[in-house]
Amino acid sequence: QVQPVESGGGLVQAGGSLRLSCAASGRTFSDYTMVWFRQTPGKEREFVAAISWSGSSTYYSDSVKGRFTISRDNVKNTVYLQMNSLKPEDTAVYSCAADYRRSSGLRVPASYDYWGQGTQVTVSS
């Protein structure tokens, strides 16, 4: 199993950039599909991006495609979310999640067994 821990959130102006990191303990990190979700108060979790266990495939929501990039370093047991051209509507708690070699249902929160505590991203206008 893995235990994700997010970092890198903060306050940024619209148009700026942030890079989130998710460090996951466990010897088999390279066997886990990793995903980022985000959530604002009163709303359901929203899929942001996912990356396959090998890193060869990535998936994005339409709302972030072209602005965000997900990547992973299987030596450092870390997945990253580079967020560029940030908008106020990107403001949310961003959470990292993991599941063993998941290849379907990637956009569904219930698909994932392991979750981090989340990190706040606030984009000011």
C-alpha atoms as an extended CHARMM CRD file, in Angstrom:
* protein
*
       125  EXT
         1         1  GLN       CA              0.0000000000        0.0000000000        0.0000000000  PROA      1               0.0000000000
         2         2  VAL       CA              0.9620000000        3.6740000000       -0.2760000000  PROA      2               0.0000000000
         3         3  GLN       CA              0.2600000000        6.7480000000        1.8450000000  PROA      3               0.0000000000
         4         4  PRO       CA              0.1270000000        9.9900000000       -0.1570000000  PROA      4               0.0000000000
         5         5  VAL       CA              1.1690000000       13.3180000000        1.3720000000  PROA      5               0.0000000000
         6         6  GLU       CA              0.5550000000       16.5130000000       -0.5880000000  PROA      6               0.0000000000
         7         7  SER       CA              2.5310000000       19.7600000000       -0.4790000000  PROA      7               0.0000000000
         8         8  GLY       CA              2.9980000000       22.9000000000       -2.5130000000  PROA      8               0.0000000000
         9         9  GLY       CA             -0.3320000000       24.6310000000       -2.1530000000  PROA      9               0.0000000000
        10        10  GLY       CA             -0.6610000000       28.3220000000       -1.4480000000  PROA      10              0.0000000000
        11        11  LEU       CA             -1.9490000000       31.6880000000       -2.5960000000  PROA      11              0.0000000000
        12        12  VAL       CA             -1.2170000000       32.8760000000       -6.1250000000  PROA      12              0.0000000000
        13        13  GLN       CA             -2.5440000000       35.5870000000       -8.4050000000  PROA      13              0.0000000000
        14        14  ALA       CA             -4.5710000000       34.7420000000      -11.4670000000  PROA      14              0.0000000000
        15        15  GLY       CA             -2.2820000000       33.8720000000      -14.3500000000  PROA      15              0.0000000000
        16        16  GLY       CA              0.3990000000       32.5550000000      -12.0300000000  PROA      16              0.0000000000
        17        17  SER       CA              1.7530000000       29.0610000000      -11.4960000000  PROA      17              0.0000000000
        18        18  LEU       CA              2.0940000000       26.5240000000       -8.7110000000  PROA      18              0.0000000000
        19        19  ARG       CA              3.5320000000       23.0360000000       -8.5470000000  PROA      19              0.0000000000
        20        20  LEU       CA              1.9350000000       20.5300000000       -6.2310000000  PROA      20              0.0000000000
        21        21  SER       CA              3.7970000000       17.4670000000       -5.0420000000  PROA      21              0.0000000000
        22        22  CYS       CA              2.4770000000       14.2090000000       -3.6750000000  PROA      22              0.0000000000
        23        23  ALA       CA              5.0180000000       12.0080000000       -1.9590000000  PROA      23              0.0000000000
        24        24  ALA       CA              3.8370000000        8.4580000000       -1.3990000000  PROA      24              0.0000000000
        25        25  SER       CA              5.4550000000        6.0570000000        1.0110000000  PROA      25              0.0000000000
        26        26  GLY       CA              5.6380000000        2.3900000000        0.1210000000  PROA      26              0.0000000000
        27        27  ARG       CA              8.0110000000        0.2340000000       -1.8540000000  PROA      27              0.0000000000
        28        28  THR       CA              5.6390000000       -0.3730000000       -4.7800000000  PROA      28              0.0000000000
        29        29  PHE       CA              4.8110000000        3.2200000000       -5.7550000000  PROA      29              0.0000000000
        30        30  SER       CA              5.5850000000        2.3740000000       -9.3810000000  PROA      30              0.0000000000
        31        31  ASP       CA              2.6240000000       -0.0520000000       -9.4000000000  PROA      31              0.0000000000
        32        32  TYR       CA              0.0700000000        2.6130000000       -8.5080000000  PROA      32              0.0000000000
        33        33  THR       CA             -2.0660000000        4.8020000000      -10.7060000000  PROA      33              0.0000000000
        34        34  MET       CA             -1.9550000000        8.2970000000       -9.2320000000  PROA      34              0.0000000000
        35        35  VAL       CA             -4.5990000000       10.9680000000       -9.5230000000  PROA      35              0.0000000000
        36        36  TRP       CA             -5.3800000000       14.5340000000       -8.4360000000  PROA      36              0.0000000000
        37        37  PHE       CA             -8.8710000000       15.5960000000       -7.4230000000  PROA      37              0.0000000000
        38        38  ARG       CA            -10.0460000000       18.9510000000       -6.1220000000  PROA      38              0.0000000000
        39        39  GLN       CA            -12.9590000000       20.0350000000       -3.9950000000  PROA      39              0.0000000000
        40        40  THR       CA            -14.5950000000       23.2690000000       -2.9470000000  PROA      40              0.0000000000
        41        41  PRO       CA            -17.0480000000       23.6120000000       -0.0440000000  PROA      41              0.0000000000
        42        42  GLY       CA            -20.4690000000       22.2400000000       -0.8110000000  PROA      42              0.0000000000
        43        43  LYS       CA            -19.3830000000       20.5520000000       -4.0140000000  PROA      43              0.0000000000
        44        44  GLU       CA            -18.3710000000       17.0340000000       -4.9050000000  PROA      44              0.0000000000
        45        45  ARG       CA            -14.7970000000       16.0780000000       -5.6240000000  PROA      45              0.0000000000
        46        46  GLU       CA            -13.7970000000       16.9420000000       -9.1580000000  PROA      46              0.0000000000
        47        47  PHE       CA            -11.3270000000       14.9220000000      -11.2040000000  PROA      47              0.0000000000
        48        48  VAL       CA             -8.3090000000       16.9700000000      -12.2900000000  PROA      48              0.0000000000
        49        49  ALA       CA             -5.6390000000       14.6590000000      -13.7250000000  PROA      49              0.0000000000
        50        50  ALA       CA             -4.3690000000       11.0780000000      -13.5950000000  PROA      50              0.0000000000
        51        51  ILE       CA             -1.2130000000        9.2590000000      -14.5750000000  PROA      51              0.0000000000
        52        52  SER       CA             -0.6810000000        5.5680000000      -15.1640000000  PROA      52              0.0000000000
        53        53  TRP       CA              1.6770000000        3.5500000000      -12.9990000000  PROA      53              0.0000000000
        54        54  SER       CA              4.3630000000        3.5910000000      -15.6930000000  PROA      54              0.0000000000
        55        55  GLY       CA              3.8530000000        7.2630000000      -16.4580000000  PROA      55              0.0000000000
        56        56  SER       CA              3.2010000000        6.4950000000      -20.1080000000  PROA      56              0.0000000000
        57        57  SER       CA             -0.4300000000        7.6790000000      -20.0530000000  PROA      57              0.0000000000
        58        58  THR       CA             -1.9430000000       10.8660000000      -18.6760000000  PROA      58              0.0000000000
        59        59  TYR       CA             -5.5250000000       12.0700000000      -18.4590000000  PROA      59              0.0000000000
        60        60  TYR       CA             -6.9820000000       15.5180000000      -17.8040000000  PROA      60              0.0000000000
        61        61  SER       CA            -10.3160000000       17.1410000000      -17.1940000000  PROA      61              0.0000000000
        62        62  ASP       CA            -11.4210000000       19.5180000000      -19.8940000000  PROA      62              0.0000000000
        63        63  SER       CA            -11.2350000000       22.4090000000      -17.4320000000  PROA      63              0.0000000000
        64        64  VAL       CA             -7.4660000000       22.0430000000      -16.9100000000  PROA      64              0.0000000000
        65        65  LYS       CA             -6.2930000000       20.5300000000      -20.1810000000  PROA      65              0.0000000000
        66        66  GLY       CA             -3.5290000000       22.6300000000      -21.7010000000  PROA      66              0.0000000000
        67        67  ARG       CA             -2.8370000000       24.4390000000      -18.4130000000  PROA      67              0.0000000000
        68        68  PHE       CA             -1.9620000000       21.6400000000      -15.9660000000  PROA      68              0.0000000000
        69        69  THR       CA              0.5980000000       18.8620000000      -16.3750000000  PROA      69              0.0000000000
        70        70  ILE       CA              0.7730000000       15.6990000000      -14.2810000000  PROA      70              0.0000000000
        71        71  SER       CA              4.0310000000       13.7910000000      -14.0370000000  PROA      71              0.0000000000
        72        72  ARG       CA              5.6940000000       11.2720000000      -11.7660000000  PROA      72              0.0000000000
        73        73  ASP       CA              9.1340000000       10.2600000000      -10.5930000000  PROA      73              0.0000000000
        74        74  ASN       CA              9.1030000000        6.5940000000       -9.6170000000  PROA      74              0.0000000000
        75        75  VAL       CA             12.5580000000        6.8790000000       -8.0510000000  PROA      75              0.0000000000
        76        76  LYS       CA             11.4500000000        9.6680000000       -5.7150000000  PROA      76              0.0000000000
        77        77  ASN       CA              8.0000000000        8.0990000000       -5.1850000000  PROA      77              0.0000000000
        78        78  THR       CA              6.4440000000       11.4280000000       -6.0700000000  PROA      78              0.0000000000
        79        79  VAL       CA              3.7580000000       12.6690000000       -8.4280000000  PROA      79              0.0000000000
        80        80  TYR       CA              3.5780000000       16.3030000000       -9.4690000000  PROA      80              0.0000000000
        81        81  LEU       CA              0.9000000000       18.6430000000      -10.7350000000  PROA      81              0.0000000000
        82        82  GLN       CA              2.2860000000       21.6770000000      -12.5440000000  PROA      82              0.0000000000
        83        83  MET       CA             -0.4410000000       24.2910000000      -12.7020000000  PROA      83              0.0000000000
        84        84  ASN       CA             -0.0190000000       27.2190000000      -15.0920000000  PROA      84              0.0000000000
        85        85  SER       CA             -2.3040000000       30.0620000000      -16.1270000000  PROA      85              0.0000000000
        86        86  LEU       CA             -4.2420000000       29.6530000000      -12.9170000000  PROA      86              0.0000000000
        87        87  LYS       CA             -7.7650000000       31.0440000000      -12.6740000000  PROA      87              0.0000000000
        88        88  PRO       CA             -9.8480000000       31.9760000000       -9.6170000000  PROA      88              0.0000000000
        89        89  GLU       CA            -12.1010000000       29.0020000000      -10.3970000000  PROA      89              0.0000000000
        90        90  ASP       CA             -9.1010000000       26.7070000000       -9.7730000000  PROA      90              0.0000000000
        91        91  THR       CA             -9.3290000000       27.6050000000       -6.0790000000  PROA      91              0.0000000000
        92        92  ALA       CA             -9.9260000000       24.3810000000       -4.1470000000  PROA      92              0.0000000000
        93        93  VAL       CA             -8.4150000000       21.7940000000       -1.8500000000  PROA      93              0.0000000000
        94        94  TYR       CA             -6.3460000000       19.5180000000       -4.0560000000  PROA      94              0.0000000000
        95        95  SER       CA             -5.9890000000       15.9000000000       -2.9990000000  PROA      95              0.0000000000
        96        96  CYS       CA             -3.7820000000       13.1370000000       -4.2750000000  PROA      96              0.0000000000
        97        97  ALA       CA             -5.0210000000        9.5530000000       -4.4270000000  PROA      97              0.0000000000
        98        98  ALA       CA             -3.6560000000        6.1790000000       -5.4550000000  PROA      98              0.0000000000
        99        99  ASP       CA             -4.9100000000        2.8000000000       -6.5620000000  PROA      99              0.0000000000
       100       100  TYR       CA             -3.0730000000       -0.3460000000       -7.5990000000  PROA      100             0.0000000000
       101       101  ARG       CA             -2.7080000000       -0.4580000000      -11.4060000000  PROA      101             0.0000000000
       102       102  ARG       CA             -6.1070000000        1.0940000000      -12.0290000000  PROA      102             0.0000000000
       103       103  SER       CA             -6.8590000000        1.5050000000      -15.7180000000  PROA      103             0.0000000000
       104       104  SER       CA            -10.5840000000        2.2680000000      -15.6780000000  PROA      104             0.0000000000
       105       105  GLY       CA            -12.8540000000        4.4950000000      -13.6520000000  PROA      105             0.0000000000
       106       106  LEU       CA            -10.0010000000        6.9220000000      -13.3040000000  PROA      106             0.0000000000
       107       107  ARG       CA            -12.2860000000        9.9310000000      -12.8700000000  PROA      107             0.0000000000
       108       108  VAL       CA            -14.3330000000        8.3850000000      -10.0690000000  PROA      108             0.0000000000
       109       109  PRO       CA            -13.2230000000        9.1670000000       -6.4810000000  PROA      109             0.0000000000
       110       110  ALA       CA            -14.5900000000        5.8850000000       -5.1450000000  PROA      110             0.0000000000
       111       111  SER       CA            -12.0800000000        4.0260000000       -7.3480000000  PROA      111             0.0000000000
       112       112  TYR       CA             -9.1860000000        5.0290000000       -5.1190000000  PROA      112             0.0000000000
       113       113  ASP       CA             -8.1970000000        3.3810000000       -1.8660000000  PROA      113             0.0000000000
       114       114  TYR       CA             -5.4680000000        5.7020000000       -0.6370000000  PROA      114             0.0000000000
       115       115  TRP       CA             -5.8390000000        9.4510000000       -0.1140000000  PROA      115             0.0000000000
       116       116  GLY       CA             -3.7190000000       12.3060000000        1.1420000000  PROA      116             0.0000000000
       117       117  GLN       CA             -4.9630000000       15.0230000000        3.4780000000  PROA      117             0.0000000000
       118       118  GLY       CA             -5.1700000000       17.6680000000        0.7740000000  PROA      118             0.0000000000
       119       119  THR       CA             -3.5010000000       21.0200000000        0.1640000000  PROA      119             0.0000000000
       120       120  GLN       CA             -5.2560000000       24.3660000000       -0.3170000000  PROA      120             0.0000000000
       121       121  VAL       CA             -4.7820000000       26.2950000000       -3.5390000000  PROA      121             0.0000000000
       122       122  THR       CA             -6.1790000000       29.8170000000       -3.6390000000  PROA      122             0.0000000000
       123       123  VAL       CA             -6.0950000000       31.9020000000       -6.8030000000  PROA      123             0.0000000000
       124       124  SER       CA             -6.8560000000       35.5950000000       -6.3530000000  PROA      124             0.0000000000
       125       125  SER       CA             -8.3280000000       37.7140000000       -9.1150000000  PROA      125             0.0000000000
